[in-house]
Structures are given as structure tokens and as C-alpha cells.
């Protein structure tokens, strides 16, 4: 099932420290030879200050060979650099941790800098020592310390470029320390910063080096959002409300456009989140917060996107939804579900722990779709569609009817082993409402696009990403 692994696709959009958990997971799944995974870990580790970790990997790859002397030299340089940066950062901390100073600081950063300069001779260059030391702490794996120093730096600094870089470093540190509530707040702050800025340095230092210089502001935003989409997977698949928040974010026009343009493989996680949230949307479970219309109708929107992007990306998770809601082929949907659970989720870094929940929610979708198009349902046949024995299927279907809204419309005939569905016809006006939903918004967007001046339309043709985003909005 290595053909469905996305690690090679995701890692180029991640910081090297965020890539270590994915590689460790690959070593556990056995999808690839252990030697190849270890070599990949070593290639990442030798670019950091985690010398002991890199040394251990080298010894595992090349047993009996002498460890390169460069490791000892780098360690010596790192120790001296750490001492110097710590002294510089501590001089700043001694000032800002003073209770009198903390009480005197205000929301205005420029005012705070002037206060620190007048009273403590502390300049912006000296405050940058917090950033440098936090970045160095991150490079050798002290993520908690890095998060603290980067936070203090961002509170005081007025350097927009370094603040953006500190945002990325703080988010990565919070992810790697498993502080998901804090990471979610940091993620939302970073998204807002990206959406409100058009500077070419949006990616921050690490991402900018990986992607190269981005001169066009719109292209810079697209790249930044692409990175945010990949980094946010760590948060959304670990935070208790993460799947719902993922749908809220990724189904917004801006980020849906980003996914379709730059990273269609993220449709796997978008589809999985919609399936995992379907019971809550149907009222079978009580979510912590009320669900928005975007989440309640998520599957409908995602199926449209899956159809559109099928030429770019497809896997058993997306095929399951397409076969179920587009082709209405229950046999092929059943096959796709089996492959999705055993071949995709079982080995996916983000989805592995949701395997059982995903299967239960997918069975609910199959039952919901099957009952919707049949007036009489054969329990044995439906159980087969759900990959359950007849006895297990009977229990599962009975529980589903009891928990869902079907109870008043469905009656079980145990002698004939069937379910009779007495569904009242949908009113005509309700059908019209469903068909014309958001029609006014789309018509207005098309009207705006058509009514642009010729010169502006030509500029939009030169920037297809911007044009597509305007049309989606």
C-alpha cells in the first residue's frame, strides 16, 4: 500500500523538525525498507544542531565506520554559540521580566520600544537576541524553550519579517510539544497575518529558503497558505474539535482555492474530516459547539470538488465518496471503503488513530444513502454492503434507526427480514430552495468578473491563481 502514502508529498511543505514524526511513523508501518527511512532521517538530522541524534543514525547506517570529525567540530561551535546567545537573550529577559517594566508596557509596540530605550537603553537590535536564541534552541530540539523566547520576541518586536518567521517557529514548537490548544491559537493568528499581508516574506525564513524568493505578492500568499494547510494537519487531527475546524477552514473559498491549485492531495484529509463529522452533522452526536451550515453540508461540497479534481488526485477515500454520491455504485463504494480503511488509514500518519471511527461513520453514510433511494431495504443485503455479518448488521441497523431520525419513518419486519421506509415526499418549494442555494452569490461573482475593464481582465489572465480566487469568492 506504499502507493497511497503521502509522506514524500507532504514533507517538502514541512519544516525538517516536523518531518521527523512522519519518518518515525514510516519506520513503524514498514511500507518502505527500514534502511531507506533511516537514511532519510539522517539527511534531515545532519542539517540541525541535534548532533547526538545524527551521530546515532550515522552509526546505525554505517556500522563500524568512523564518525566524521565534523560532528565534534559542529558541537564545539554550537556550545560556544549557545553560551553567547544565551547571555545576549538573558540581558533582555532581565529587563522585561522586571515587574515594574511588565506593568509599564502597553499595546503599542513603538511606545514600548521607546520606553525600553529611554529607561533601560534596550534597542530593537538587542531584542532580536530573543529571536536568535529561540531559533537556536529550536535547531537542537528544545522546542519548549524556543516557543518561550519566540513569544517574548514577538510581543516586543516591530520587525514584520522576523515576526512572521517567529510565528512559524512558535507554531512548529507548539506542535512538537503537543500543546494543541496553544497551537490552534497560533495557527489562527498566523492565518490572519497571512490573509492581511502581501509581503513576499510571508513564508518566514525556513519556508522562504525552501521555496526561493517570491516576488509576486499574490504568489507569496498562495505559497504561504499552502504551507499553512500542511502544517495545520498536525493541529486539526489532534485537537478535540479539529475535524470540524478543518472543514470550516479548508472549505472557505480562499483555502479551497489553495488546495485545488497547489495541493489537491489534501482532499484526502478534507474528505476524511467530512466523513468523521457526518454523524454530528446528522444530529446523532452532540458537538461541543453548534455546527455551521458549511460543516453540515460539507460532504455535498466536497463531492463536487472531488469530481472536479479527479484528474489531479484520487485515492480510496475520495473514491468512496464519489462512488457513493456520484455513481451510486454500492459495490464499488464497498470495495473503496475496504481499501480506504485497510490500505490508507491504517498507514496514514494523521488518520491512523481514526480508523475505527472512520469505518463506523462511513457505514452510516452507506446506510443513509441506501435507505434514501430504497423504499424497502433487505437487511441481509444492506449488511453485506456494510461488510458485516447478518447478525452484526441487524444489530447495527437497529441501533442506527433508534439513534437517527428514521425511527418514525422506518419499520422493521423481522419475519421478512426487511425494513419498510415510509418517507413523505419533499415539498416542491424545499426542492427549489436546495437547487438554488447560493445561486445569488455565484451570479453576483460572475457579474463582477464579466464586468471588469479589459485591462484588468488581461492582468487577471496573467495571474490565474488570483483570477480563480476571485471567481470562487
Secondary structure as UniProt FT lines:
FT   HELIX           2..4
FT   HELIX           7..11
FT   TURN            12..13
FT   HELIX           16..29
FT   HELIX           34..45
FT   TURN            46..47
FT   HELIX           51..61
FT   TURN            63..64
FT   HELIX           70..96
FT   HELIX           99..104
FT   HELIX           109..120
FT   HELIX           124..139
FT   TURN            140..141
FT   HELIX           143..156
FT   HELIX           160..176
FT   TURN            177..178
FT   HELIX           180..196
FT   TURN            200..203
FT   HELIX           204..211
FT   HELIX           217..236
FT   TURN            237..238
FT   TURN            240..241
FT   HELIX           242..250
FT   HELIX           253..262
FT   HELIX           264..266
FT   HELIX           267..276
FT   HELIX           278..281
FT   TURN            282..283
FT   HELIX           293..296
FT   HELIX           298..308
FT   TURN            309..312
FT   HELIX           316..322
FT   HELIX           323..327
FT   HELIX           330..339
FT   HELIX           340..345
FT   TURN            346..347
FT   TURN            349..351
FT   HELIX           352..354
FT   HELIX           355..372
FT   STRAND          376..378
FT   HELIX           379..385
FT   TURN            386..387
FT   HELIX           390..403
FT   HELIX           405..408
FT   STRAND          410..413
FT   TURN            414..417
FT   STRAND          418..421
FT   HELIX           428..435
FT   TURN            436..438
FT   HELIX           439..450
FT   HELIX           454..462
FT   HELIX           464..472
//
